[in-house]
Amino acid sequence: MQEVSRSFGDLVAIDGISLTVPAGNILGVIGPSGSGKTTTIRTLTGAVEPTSGEVRVLGEDPRCFTRHARESIGYMPQSFVLYPDLTARENVDFSGSLFGMLWRRRHHRVREVLELVDLWDARSRRASRLSGGMQRRLELACTLVHEPSLLFLDEPTAGLDPLLRQSVWTELKRLRGTGRTMLVTTQYVGEAEYCDAVAMISRGQLIALATPDDLRRQATGGDVLELELSAPFDGAALHGVEGVLRVEQRGDRGLLITVADAGTVSPRLVDAVTAQGGDVASSREFRPSYDEIFATLVQRHDAVLGARGQPVARDD
């Protein structure tokens, strides 16, 4: 995607998004409801035409995919789109047949994906009689059955319990290991850790695109060390240590220290504390949650927009 925007009348759903996804990677597209994630996916699959910018998927314009490209893509939309009067197994089997899978391979693969999403015991139940969470799992099974090389998954773990979410991500990482490429949208910000790279979207704009570890550094401004002292200690004494960017006092004995590089600065901190008559009881890397990281980056982005007097775009 190069400077891609999409408007619906006066509503700017996505605003100047640029990103590249290397083959064999999982890109997590993360943001709150209404941030523009689904519009981004629909633009990449050709369901929505961009208002401006250029889109290429598998080297082709999504608005005129060749048959080969379409057969290489698996798409799981956000809304339930399967056949309510067919059973779970019939839905998956039919999806496989649409992609030309022969009966023997299809028969094996149908059972495999239904077991993956924990629906094999419900294989004879009509889709209309499945719960909402079971329907999402069935859609995922239909998306995976033909083993596509490129997967667009729009909130595949929505409505799933933690154990099933874990099993889904285990399968996605297995697929990545076989060379498949995936774009996965999610509201579960913590799922960023499963991705090779993360695109954070807020109000239709791309506010960050980086690996999970680099996102932490962007949010915190460097590495963060958590020090616990044996006795009360004033962290202000560490401001002059080379490589120290920020010191936050946490109680009488706790410090959160942002540094340029933890490996080189950590010994200096211990020496500086000792020189001031203190004693470091413990030192470890502090890793903020992805919810905290996302909140920090969104607030920072909103502050920049506010300072520029720019309007806020939303995809509600």
N, C-alpha and C positions, 0 to 999 in steps of 0.2 A: 504494500500500500504506500503510495506517495502522495502526501498532502490531500488525503481523501476526506471529503465532507459530504454530508447528506442532510438535506432539509425537507421538512414536510410543512409546506406553507411558511409560516413565521417561526416554526420550531426547528432549531438546529439540533439534530439528533447526534451526529458526530461531526467534529470540527477540526479539520486539518490533521488527521491521523496519518503518520508514516511509521511503518514497521516492516521488518523482513524476518522471515522464519526459516532458518536452515533446515534442510532435510534431516530426518531422524531426531528431531527435538520435540519436546512438549513446551508449548507456550501457554501459560496460564493468563487468561484475560480476566482481571479481577476488578470488581467495583460493586457499589451498592445497586439495589434495584433502581432502574431508571437512569443509569449512568451512560448507556449507549452500547453495552456489550452485545445485545441481540442484534441491533442494527448493524454493528460491525460484522458479525457472523453472516447475516443475511446478505450484506454487500459482497462478502467474499464468496458466497455460494451462488451468486447471480440472481437471488430472489429480489434484490433491491438494486436499482441503478444509482451509482453515486452522482451527486449533483455536480461535483468537481473532483479532480484528481484522477490518478491512474491505479487500477487494480490488476494484478496478474497472479493467477493461481495455476501451479504446474505449467507455467509459461504461457498460459492462455487467458484471454479475457473471459471472466465468468459469465458474461451475457451471451456468449456463443461457444460454450464448451463443446469439444468433440466428444464422440461416444466413448472413446478410450479414457478421456479425462473424467467423464461422469462415472464410469465404472471403477475408477481408482479412488473415488471419494465416498466416504460415509458421513452422513449428516444426521445428527440427532437434534431435532428442534425442541424448543422450550415447551410447546403445547402438545398434548396427546393427539396423534394423527393416525393411529392404527385402526384396524377394522374391528369394531366392537362385537360383531357377531361371530368372528372367528376365535378359536381357542388360542391360547398362548403359543402352543407349538405350531398351529397353522399359520399364525401371523409371521413367526420367524421363518418357517419353511417357505411361505410365499415371498417374503423379502429376499431370501436366497435365490429363489427361482427367477426373480426379476433380473438378477445379475448373471444368469446363465449357469448357475452351479448345477452340476449333474447330481442325480438322486443319491448315489452312494456317499459322495463327499458332503452333500447337503444334510443327509440324515445324521452323519457323525457330528457335523458342526452345529446343528440345531440343538442336539443334546448338550454339547460342550458349552455353548453360550447360555443356555437355560440353567445349567448347573452353576455357571459362573455367577449369575445374578440371583441364585437361590430361588428359581421358579420351576425347577423340574417337577416337583411334587404337584404344582398347580398347572401343569402343561395342558390338561384337558379342560381347564376352566375358560369360559369365554372372557375376552378382554374387558367387556363391559361389566363383568362381575368381579374384577380385580380392584383392590384398593388403589388410591392415588399413587402411593409409593411403589406398589407392584407394577402399575402401568408404566412408571418411569423406568423401572428395571427391564420391563419387556421391550420398551423402545430402545434401550441401550443394546439389548440382545439382537434386535433387528438391525441395528446400525453396525454391529460387529460381525454379523454372520458371514459376510462375503470377504472378510479380511482385507479391507481397503488399505491402500498405502497412505492415504491422507484422511484424517478424521476431524470433523467439526462437531464438537460436543457442547451443546448449549445447556449448561447447568445439569450435567449428567447425574450428580449426586444429590440434587435437591429432593428433599423428602425421604432420604435414606437414613437408616440408623448408622451410628459410627462404625460398627463392624462391617456393614455392607459397603459403606464409603471406602473403608480401607481395602476391601477385596476388589472394588472397582479400580482403585488407584494401583493396586498390585498388578492387575491385568493391563492397565494402560502402560505401566512401566515395562512390563514384559513385551508389549507390542512395540514400544520404542526400541527395545533391545533387538528387535528384528528389522529395524530400519524404518519403521513407520513414523509419520509426522502428525502431530496433533495440536489443534487449537481448542482449548478447554475453557469455557467461561464458568465462573463460580462466584457466589456470594460468600462462600466460606473462605475468608481471607487466609486462614491458617493452611489451606491447601497449597499455598504458594511454595511451600517447602518441597513439594513433590515435582515441581516443574524445573526445566532447565533454564527458562527465562520467564519473567513475569511482566506483563503489560498492565499497568494500573490506570484505569480510566475513571474519571470523575467529571460529571456534567458534560459528557460528550468529548472531552479532551484527554489526550494521552499525557498523564502527569509523570510517568516513570516507565522505563523499559530497561530492565537489567536482570542479572542473576539474583536469586534470593539473597545471597550474602552481600552483593553490592547494594541491594535495596536497603539493607540494614545500615550500611555505611552512609548511604545518601541521607537516611533519616536522622542518624545520630551525628553525622559529620566526621566519623572516624571509628576507631575501635573503642569499646567502652570496657573499663575494668571496674570491678566491684571489690573494694578493699574493706576488710573488717579489722579494726584496731583493737589491741588488748586493753587500752585505756582511752579516755576521752582525748580527742585530737582535733585541732583546728585545720581543716583542709586548705584554708587560705595560704598556708605556708608552702603549698606545692605548686602555686601558680607559676613560679619562675622556673620550674623544671623543664629542660629542653624536651620538646615533643608533646607537652601537655597543652591541650586545647581548651578544656573546660573542667571545672571541679564543682561537684554538687555534694553538699553536706547532707547526709541522711542520719539524723540522730547524732549523739555525741561520738559514736565510734564507727559509723559507717560513711563511706565515701563512694560516689560514682564519678569516675574520672574518664573523660574522653581524651584519647591520645591519637597521634598520627599513626603509630604502629605499635601494637601491644608487645611484640617480641623484643623490640629495642628499648622501649620506654619503661617497661615493667621493672627491670633491675634498678633503673635510676630512681623510680618512685620509692622502692624499698630502702635504697641508700638515703634518699632525702628524708624519709620518715625517721629513720634511725638517727640521722644527724640532728633532728629536732627533738630527740629524746623519746620518740615513739617506738612502737613495736607492731609490725604487721602480723596479725593472727592468721589471716587467710587472704588470698587474692585469686580471683577467678574472672573469666570473661562474662560480661553481662550481655544477654541476648534478649532484646525486647521482643514481644510477640508481634506477629504480622498485623494483628489488629492495631497495635500501637504504632507500628511503622506506617500503616495505611493512613491512620488518623493524622499522624504528623505530616505526611507528604500532602494530604488533601488540604489541611489547614494552611500549609506553606503556599500551596498553589493558589488557594482562594485569596490569601493575603496579597499575592502578586497581582492577581486580577483586580482586586479592589483598589490597589495602589495605582493601577493603570486606568481605572474607571471603566473597565470592560464589562459588558453585560454577561450574565451567567446563562449558559446554554444547558438545557435539560432535555432528557429523553424519557418522558413520563408516559 
